[in-house]
Amino acid sequence: MENHEPFLREAIALSKSAVANGDEPFGSVLVKDGAVLLRAENSVFTGHDMTNHAEMNLVKLAARHHDPAFLADCTLYTSTEPCAMCSGAIYWSGIGRMVFACSETRLGEIAGIGLNVPSRAVLQTGARAVTVVGPTNLEEEAAEVHQEFWPKHLSKV
């Protein structure tokens, strides 16, 4: 069985970095053959674009550097389950697998926001299979940054 924890912990660290930089608590990394290729964090406030979710930022970077055939063998690790928009972007990019720590359901319990559409529901509708793993045993660790952030920032959303 693969050890997802180091990559998920890096994504969680990026979610904390996003908060420190003035953005929402989400982070993602792209991995192939056990090596981190790219990192991205949420930049919705600093980038003045509500679509600048960590996964969207990572997919855009990945598309600039790699073709879909290469990305098919990559895994996107993310601190929190991707929203419907990001799940669609993951699908269209060609990335073959996505692993998340904190579920959309858990995020909704904490923040009371979001579309509450599981990533699997989006990704299972495609003609190409995308493997989805999560939530993982790091869900509560990933949720901690949300528990700290959202009560203080919900009026800004």
N, C-alpha and C positions, 0 to 999 in steps of 0.2 A: 504494500500500500504506500502511495506517495505521501510525503510529508509536505503538506500545504502551508504549515504554520509559519515558516520563515518569510514566505512571500506575502501571506496575509498580514503578518505583523508589520512588514514594510508598508503595505497599503494603509494599515491603521496609523502608522507613524506619519504618513503623508496626509492623512485626514486631520491629524493634529497640526501639522505644518500649515495646512490650508486655513485653519482657524487662526493660527498665529499671524498669517498673512492677510487676515481680514475677510476670509471667505467661509463658505459652509464646509462642514466636516466630512469630506469624502476624498479618498485617495485610491489610486490604481497603479498596478505595475503589469508589464507585459513580459512573459517568460517563455523561453524556448530552451529545451535541453538543460534545464536547471540553472540557466543564466538570465538575469534581469536585463532586458534589452532597452526598455523605456519606462519612464515614470511620469505620472501626471497627477495633479490634484485639482480640486474644484477651484474655479476662478470666476464665479458668477458676478461677484461684486467688483473685484479689482479689474476684471475684463469687461465690465458693463454689458454682459450678455448672459441672459438666464439659461442659455443652452450650454454654457461652459461647465458642464458637469465633469467630474474627473474621468469618467469612462469616455465621454465624447472627446475630451481633450486628448486622451490616450489613443483613441481610434484615429483621430485626425493625424496625430504624430505617426502612428503606425502606417497609415496609408501613404504618407509622404516618403517613408523609408523602405517599405516592403510591399510586395504584391500579394494578392489573396492566396496564391499557392503556398507561399512562405508562411503566411499568417494562419493557414489551416493547421499547422503543427505547433501553434503558439497557444498559451493559456493567459487569459486576462484575469488577474487576481484583483479583487476590489474589496474595500472595507465594508461596503454596504451593497445589498442587492440593487442592481441597476434598475432604473425606471423604465417605462415602456419606450421612451425615446432612445435611451442608451442601449437597451436590448436590441432595438431595431438597427442601431448603428453597428453593434457588435456583429449582428447577423450579416449586414451588407458588407462589412469589411472583409469577411472571410475567416475571422478568428474562429478556431475550432473548439475552444473550451473556455468556460468562464467559471471561476470559483469565487464565492462571496462569503464573508463572515456574518454580518448582521442582515437579517431578513427585512424586506419591505414592511412586513407585518409588525416586527419589533420597532422599526423606525416610526411607523404610524402610531404605535402605542405611546412612544416618547414625545414625538413632535406634533401628532395630530394633523399632519399634512401629507400630501403626496397623492398619487393616483391609485395606490394600492392594487396594482396589477402585477402579479408575480412574473418574474422574467421568464420562467418556464412557459407561461401561458402565451407570451409573445413568441418565444423562440421555437416552440413546438409547431407553430403554424407555417414555418418555412419549408421550402423544398429541400434545403440542406440542413443536416443535423448539426446542432451545436450542443455539446455536452455541458450540462449545468450541474455544479456541485455546490451545495449550501442550503441552509445556513450550516456553519461548521461549529465545532466546539469552542471557537473563539468569539461566538456571537455576543456574549456579555462584555467581553473585553472591547470589542468594536463598538458596542452600544454606549460605553462609558463616555466617549467624547460627545455623543449625541445628548446624553443626559446632562452634560455640563453646558452644552451650547444652546440647545433649542429653548429652554425656558427663558433665557436671556434675550433671544433674538426673534421670537415668533412675531412680534409686532413689525419687524422689518420685512417679513416675507409677504 
